[in-house]
Amino acid sequence: MSAFSAEWLALRERADAAARAEALLAPLLRAAAGTRRVVDLATGTGANIRYLAPRLGGPQSWLAVDRDPRLLAAVERATWPPHVGVETRILDLRPGLDAGLLEGCRLVTASALLDLVSLVWIERLARACADAGADALFALTYDGRIEWSPGDPDDALVRTLVNRHQRRDKGFGPALGPDAVASAAECLRAHGYRTRLEPSDWRLGADAGALQDALIEGWRTAAAELEPAAAGALDAWAARRRARLAAGASRLVVGHADLLAVPG
């Protein structure tokens, strides 16, 4: 969505692709007559399309939805394979899905979206998917785990504050944050879906120094918003983390999960 810059989306794309649970793709590869219509929610610059389109195979017609025209412009400028058609639509998803958005859709997908939204929003999404009879694949939902190596005495404080921050309203109502993927699976099962969850953790080493540095700064800022009195301790934590990163001694696991849902 528009809260995310193109620079941040580019920075995370490599880690996203390496983390995704490819085992979930097999049920989506069953033979389908005609062109597969896919709706990509909160598409950003199209990373989800770049990942999935070559793996799905066959003729595809994508609708890429986002509220930020600057991000969608990158999708429109991209060159897609001949069997992949991509249409964009500027649409603010915060009020919920437009009636008819998923009409004729065979697959509804999104990446790094569900942890930003509320339970009410997810319930509406599950109902819309069921009404369309579509498969659903939601990738890279943050699940609350942040594991540094080597550890630091204030890692637990930062993780606790970040996870509290994740539950703040991001424009979709009170966000589910780390509880989102389990809640989404439950909502989809209530609408007759069979669901499968697989881990899709970021595993970041020295080759992902820029992403680690961005996370250190983002998490320091988010934590300080909730606990201004802890700003000094958080600044010191960030400095120690950056020193380890500069020394090539920082490893980070950020927990995510991928969710597949197919009509039962």
N, C-alpha and C positions, 0 to 999 in steps of 0.2 A: 504494500500500500504506500501512499505518498509519504508516510513518516520515514521511509527508508530511502537513502540516497542511492543513486546508481553506483557510486563508489563502494558503498558498503555491500551492495548486492554482488558486485564483481569480486570483492575481496573474499566473500564467503563461498562463491560458486564452486571452486575446486574442492573445498572441504565437504560441501554438500554432496557433490557427485561421488566422492570417495566413500561417503558414509552410507549411502542409500542401500536399502535392503532389496537387492535384485531378486531374491527368492520370491518376492510378492508379485513379480511380473508374470510368472507362468500362467496363473489363472486368467490373465487378461489376454493371453495370446491365442485363446481358442478361436477357431475359424468364425469369421463374421461376414455375412453377406453385405456387399456394398461398402460404402465409405463409413469409417468409424467417426462419429461426431464426438468431440471432446471439448469440455468447458474447463478452462483453467482459471481458477479464482485467485484474485490478488496476484496477478502474473508478474508484476514488476517488469524486468527487462527480458523475460522469457526464458529464464534458466530451466524451469520445469519442462517447457516444451523442448528445449535443446537436449535435455536428458532423456525424456520419454519417447519422443517421436522416432528416433532411430531404432529403439528397442521394441516398440509396438509393431512396426512393420505394417504393410498394406496401406491402402489409401486412407488418408486422415483429413478431417476438416476441424480445425481448432478455432474456438472462440476464446480470445485472451481478454480477460476483464480486469481492469484496475481503475482507480479513481485519479491516477496521476498521468496526465497526457505526456509529460516529459519522459516517463518510464516507458509508456506504450510506444513512443516514437522510436525507441530502440528496437522494439519488436517489428514495427513496420519497416524499418530500414534493413532488417536482417534478410539474408538469402536462405530460403528453406528448400529442402529437397523437392523434386517435382511431384512426389506423391503426397506432400504435406501442404495443405492450404491453411493459412492463418489469417483470421479476421480479428480486429481489435474493437473493443467497446469501452468507452469511458463510463464508468459506473461506480458509484459509492455504495459499497456493500454493507456499510454500517447499519442501515435500517433493516437489513435482511435481503433475501434474494427477490428480484423482480419476478412477478408471475410470468411464466413462459420462458424464463431465461434458460431453463434446462430442457425445454421441449425438444424431443427427438434426440436427446443426448444419450450416448452409449457409455460415457465415462465422465465422471466429475472428479477433478483433481485440484490439489493445491499443495504448496510447499511452505512450511514455516508460517502457517496461518492460525491453526486451531488454538494455540496457547494464548493468542491475543483476544479471543472472543469469549462471550458469556455462554452459560448453559442454555439460556433461552435461544440465543442465536444458533447454537449447535443443534438444538431440537428442531428448529425451523429448517436448517440445512438437511438434517436426516429425513424429515418429512418430504422436502422437495426432491431429494434423491430417490426416495421410494415412489413418489408420484410419477417420476420419469422412468422408473424401472432401470436406473443406471447403476453400473458399477461405480465404486468410489475408491480413490487412492489418495490418502493424505500423508504427505511425507514430512519428516524432519520436524516433528512437534517436540518442543523442549519438555523434558520430564523432571527437571529439578536437580539433576546430578551435575556437580562441578567437582572434578577431582584433579588436583595439582600434584605434580611430582617434580622436585621434592616439595614437601608440604611446608606450610607456614602457620604459625599460631593463630593468625587472624583469618585464615581461609574459611573457617566455619562461620565466623561473623559475616563475612562478605556473602557467602552462599545464602545464609538465612535472610539477609536484607534483600538480596537480589530476588529471591523467591517470593518475598513479600511484595516487592515492587512489581513482579510479573502478574500479580493478582489485581493490580490497579486497573481502573477503567481505561481502555485504549480506544474508546469510541464505540465499542460494541456492547457496552454494559460491563459489569464486573468480570474481569478476565479470569478464566479458569487456570491459566498458567500451567504449573506442573501437573495439574489434575486433568488437563484437557483431553489427552489421548484416551484415557480410560473412560471418561465421560462420553466422548464421541462414540466409542465402541459400544457402550451400553445403549445409547440412543439409537444407533443403527440397528442393533439386535432387536430393540423394541419394535422396529418397523420391518422385521422379518429378514434382516440381513444375517449372513454368516460373516464373521469377522476374524481377522488374523493380525496379530501385532508382531513386529520384529524390531530389534534395536537398530538404530542408525546413528550411532554415536560419532561425534567428531573426535578424532584422535590426532592431536596437533603436536608436532615436534618442532625441531629447529627450523625446518623448511617452511613452517607456517608462522614465522615470527611476526609478520605484519598483522595477521589476524589475531594472534595472541595479544599483541600490544593494543589493538583496538578493543578487545574484550576487557583487558585490564582497565582501560580508561572508561569504557562504557559502564562497567560494573561499579567502579569507584564512584562515578557520578550518580548512578541510580541509588547506590547504598547511602551516599551522603544526603540525597534528597529526603530519604526516610529518617535518617538519624544525623542531623546537622552537628550534634555534639560530638559525634564520632569522626568528624571530618579529618582531624589530625591523625588519628590512628589509621584511617583509610588511605590518606596520602602516604603515610609511611609504608603501609602494606603494598601500595602500588609501586613505590620506589624499590622495595625489596624484590618484588616480582619482576620489574623491568631489569634489575641488575642480574637476576638469574637468567632472564631471557637474553640479555646482551652477552652473557658468558656461554650461551648455548646449552644451558643446563635446565631448561624449562620444558616440561611435558604437561599436556592438559587434555583431559577427557571431558567433553560436554555431552551429557546424556540427551538423546533424542529417540523417538520411536516413529516407525512408519506403520500406517494402518490401512489395510485392505478390507473392503466390504463388498460382498457380492450378494445379489438377491437370493434368498433361500428357496 
